Amino acid sequence: MNQHHKSLSFLMELLIVIFFFTIASGICVLVMSNAKDKQLYAKNVKTSLIYGQNLIDEENDYLYKSKFYLNEEGVPQQEEAMYQVTIAIKQEGSHGDLCEMHITKQNKETAVLSFYRQEVRP
C-alpha cells in the first residue's frame, strides 16, 4: 500500500508540474503574439511618417489634392494602392494654408502630419 501511495503522489506532482508549464507556455505565446503585433504597427507608423515627410519635403502637386494613394515604395499615384493619403485644410491664410495629412494603411490610420502650403494652386 505504501508503494501505491508513493506512485500516486509522484503522479500528482508530475501532473501539477505539467499543468504549470502548460499555463506558462500559453502566457508566453500571448506575450510574443502581442509583441509581434506591436512591432508590425510600429513599422507601419515609421514607414508612413517617412513617406509623409518625403511628400512634404518634395512639395509636389499631390499636396494640393484632397485624396491620393501611395504604393509600397511611397510613390504617389491616383489608383488605389497600399497607403491612402488624405489632406485637409485646418486653417486658411492669405499666404498659404495650414494642412493636415492623414495616412492610412488597410483602413487603420498610421500617421498624421501637419504642414504649411505656402502658395495656393488650382
C-alpha positions as CSV (number, residue, x, y, z in Angstrom):
1,M,0.0,0.0,0.0
2,N,2.9,2.3,0.8
3,Q,4.3,1.7,-2.8
4,H,0.9,2.7,-4.3
5,H,0.8,5.9,-2.2
6,K,4.3,7.0,-3.4
7,S,3.5,6.4,-7.0
8,L,0.2,8.3,-6.7
9,S,1.9,11.3,-5.1
10,F,4.6,11.2,-7.8
11,L,1.9,11.2,-10.4
12,M,0.0,14.1,-8.8
13,E,3.2,16.1,-8.6
14,L,4.0,15.4,-12.2
15,L,0.5,16.5,-13.3
16,I,0.9,19.7,-11.3
17,V,4.3,20.5,-13.0
18,I,2.9,19.7,-16.4
19,F,-0.1,22.0,-15.7
20,F,2.1,24.8,-14.6
21,F,4.3,24.6,-17.7
22,T,1.2,24.5,-19.9
23,I,-0.1,27.7,-18.4
24,A,3.3,29.3,-18.6
25,S,3.8,28.4,-22.2
26,G,0.3,29.8,-23.1
27,I,1.2,33.1,-21.4
28,C,4.5,33.2,-23.4
29,V,2.6,32.6,-26.7
30,L,0.3,35.5,-25.9
31,V,3.1,37.9,-25.0
32,M,5.1,37.0,-28.1
33,S,2.0,37.5,-30.3
34,N,1.3,40.9,-28.8
35,A,4.9,41.9,-29.3
36,K,4.8,40.9,-32.9
37,D,1.6,42.9,-33.5
38,K,3.1,46.0,-31.8
39,Q,6.3,45.6,-33.8
40,L,4.3,45.5,-37.1
41,Y,2.3,48.5,-36.1
42,A,5.4,50.5,-35.2
43,K,7.0,49.5,-38.6
44,N,3.8,50.8,-40.4
45,V,3.8,54.1,-38.4
46,K,7.5,54.6,-39.1
47,T,7.1,53.9,-42.9
48,S,4.1,56.2,-43.1
49,L,5.9,59.0,-41.3
50,I,8.8,58.7,-43.7
51,Y,6.6,58.7,-46.8
52,G,4.6,61.7,-45.5
53,Q,7.7,63.7,-44.7
54,N,9.2,62.9,-48.1
55,L,6.0,64.2,-49.7
56,I,6.1,67.4,-47.7
57,D,9.8,67.9,-48.5
58,E,9.3,67.4,-52.2
59,E,6.4,69.9,-52.4
60,N,4.9,68.2,-55.4
61,D,1.4,68.7,-56.9
62,Y,-0.1,65.8,-54.9
63,L,-0.1,68.0,-51.8
64,Y,-2.8,70.1,-53.4
65,K,-5.1,67.1,-53.9
66,S,-7.5,66.1,-51.1
67,K,-7.0,62.3,-51.6
68,F,-4.4,60.1,-53.3
69,Y,-2.6,56.8,-52.8
70,L,1.0,55.7,-52.2
71,N,2.4,52.3,-53.4
72,E,4.8,50.1,-51.4
73,E,7.8,52.4,-52.3
74,G,6.0,55.6,-51.3
75,V,5.4,56.8,-54.8
76,P,2.2,58.8,-55.2
77,Q,-0.5,57.5,-57.7
78,Q,-4.1,58.1,-58.5
79,E,-5.3,54.5,-58.4
80,E,-5.9,52.6,-55.2
81,A,-2.8,51.3,-53.5
82,M,-1.4,50.2,-50.2
83,Y,-1.5,53.6,-48.4
84,Q,-4.3,56.2,-48.7
85,V,-3.4,59.8,-48.1
86,T,-6.0,62.5,-47.3
87,I,-5.1,66.1,-46.9
88,A,-7.4,68.5,-45.1
89,I,-7.0,72.3,-44.7
90,K,-7.0,73.2,-41.0
91,Q,-6.6,76.9,-41.3
92,E,-6.6,79.1,-44.4
93,G,-4.3,82.0,-44.6
94,S,-3.5,84.9,-47.0
95,H,-0.1,83.5,-47.9
96,G,-0.9,79.8,-47.6
97,D,-2.7,77.1,-45.7
98,L,-2.1,75.1,-42.6
99,C,-2.9,71.5,-43.6
100,E,-3.1,68.1,-42.0
101,M,-2.1,64.9,-43.8
102,H,-3.7,61.6,-42.7
103,I,-2.0,58.4,-43.9
104,T,-3.9,55.1,-43.5
105,K,-3.0,51.6,-44.3
106,Q,-5.6,48.9,-44.5
107,N,-8.2,51.3,-43.0
108,K,-6.1,52.0,-40.0
109,E,-4.7,55.5,-39.5
110,T,-0.9,55.2,-39.1
111,A,0.3,58.8,-39.3
112,V,-0.9,62.4,-39.0
113,L,1.4,65.2,-40.2
114,S,0.8,68.9,-40.1
115,F,2.4,71.1,-42.8
116,Y,2.2,74.5,-44.3
117,R,1.4,75.0,-48.0
118,Q,2.9,78.4,-49.0
119,E,1.2,79.1,-52.3
120,V,-2.3,78.2,-53.5
121,R,-2.6,76.2,-56.7
122,P,-5.8,75.4,-58.6
